[in-house]
Every structure is written in C-alpha cells, then in structure tokens.
Amino acid sequence: MKSITTDELQEIVERGEEIYLIDVRENEEVAYGMVPGAKHIPLGQLPERLDELEAGTAVHVICKAGGRSAMACDFLEANGIETVNIEGGMMNWNGEVIA
C-alpha cells in the first residue's frame, strides 16, 4: 500500500486537487471534524459499502492515528482497489476540519 503524510495530504487539499478520501473513524470521532471533502465510512461498514467507492480511483484512507486506515487499505487492496494510507491520521492533521 502507498502512504503519504498528513502534511502531503494538506498540500493536496489546499491545491484543490480532486482525490477520493474516506474517513474510517466511528461516528463519535468524526463529530469532532473531518478533512474537507472526506466521505465517512466507518471501518466496520466498509465491506457492505464497497459499491460506494469510485472504480478506477485511488482511495485515500484516514483514521485517528493510522492503524485502522492501514487495515482498511489492506481490505480494499484485497478487493482490487488501489489505496493510499494517510500516516498519523487525524492526530497529525493540522489543516481545516469540517463538521
């Protein structure tokens, strides 16, 4: 799996680049805010929501610290989906957050 840092993700977001980003944290965690443009799909719901992911597009995955996003990336890649793990997760995110 590929990975980038939260600083690299912030540069992508600030440049306005189109990426597909999912946040795999639980509902109570995302209540504190998400990266702008992220789609919330909790890790436990990922298997039944695979059809929501855009085919042919690398999926960037973020969580709180990087562990769950790595598990999500492993699962997605086993299902033929290219992924990019966000190292350090929201714990390292210094950019804008949306509710």
Secondary structure, 3 states (H helix, E strand, C coil): CEEEEHHHHHHHHHHCCCCEEEECCCHHHHCCCECCCCEECCHHHCHHHHHHCCCCCCEEEECCCCHHHHHHHHHHHHCCCCEEEEECHHHCCCCCCEC
